[in-house]
Each structure stands twice: as C-alpha cells, then as structure tokens.
Amino acid sequence: MRKDRKKDAVKPKKSEFKAFLKKRAPIYLGIVGLFILFVVPELTKGSLESSFPELTSDEQKVIDILMGYDGPNDSGLTVMDAISNKISEEYPDERIYDNKKTKVGLTVSSINSEEYQVILNFKSYNGEKNYDWNVNTNSEEITSNNPESKYIMDLVDFYD
C-alpha cells in the first residue's frame, strides 16, 4: 500500500519556459545591454534642427523655405545640410549639440509683409558662427547678409 501512495503523489512539473530562460538569461541580458549601450544613444543624438526653438507657423514657413533651398539646379544639397556639414567638419567625432556650452539661436523677424530676416547663431566652446539671410516668402528668393551665409549659399548653388 505504501508503494501505491508514492505513485499517486504527483511530482510538480518543471516549466520548460523557465528552464529555457534560465539557460539563456546571460545571453539575453548581454544583448539588451549592448542595445542600450550602442543603439539608444544614436537614436537620441542631437541635431541642428532639433536645437531650433519653437516657432510660429509663419516663422516655420520662412525657415522651411530657407533650410529647404537646394540651389537653382536642384543639386540635392540643402542649406540645412550645408550648415550641418560645416559644423560636423569643425567638430569631428564630437556630439557638439549635446555639449552644455553649445547654444543655437534662431531669430526670424519681419522686414515687411513678404520679406523676413533670419539670423542663425551657433555658439560653442570653440567659437561662434553667425548666419544672416533675407527671405522673400512670395518669390522664395534668398539673399545673404554676411560672409558666412554667403559661403553657405555659394556652396549650395554650385554643388555638383
């Protein structure tokens, strides 16, 4: 009779899923750690456009015209790309937009009903760059007001 009782007592089953995870937990933990270490910082990386302040709809329209300008030949290089490339050339291998000393100022002011002045100031620990343009919203004509902005416009206009 004693033997029958032992046979009737059911042993608790081990969960196959728990055993599977127990064997491979260090591998999964390592994969998650690598993801957090390498992928997440790249996804949260700062950029010039993300540094711009909040703008009204009229100001945003002017900025879209200026930053989307890609020259008379539709060269593919926009003003935004040219400025970003210039900054990344000066600060290679750095996350300059994440630096506490980096400030990006953007001012859009109305000259008259269809013409605006856009001033972009980029300040970092290494110096300051000022870009100044006039943007006509009707004709989408852009004129430079200083040498830095003229250089960017020439770079976009003559890009191959």
Secondary structure as UniProt FT lines:
FT   HELIX           2..8
FT   HELIX           16..34
FT   HELIX           35..39
FT   HELIX           40..43
FT   HELIX           49..51
FT   HELIX           57..67
FT   TURN            71..74
FT   HELIX           79..90
FT   TURN            92..93
FT   HELIX           96..98
FT   TURN            100..101
FT   STRAND          103..110
FT   STRAND          115..124
FT   TURN            125..126
FT   STRAND          127..136
FT   TURN            137..139
FT   STRAND          142..144
FT   HELIX           147..157
//
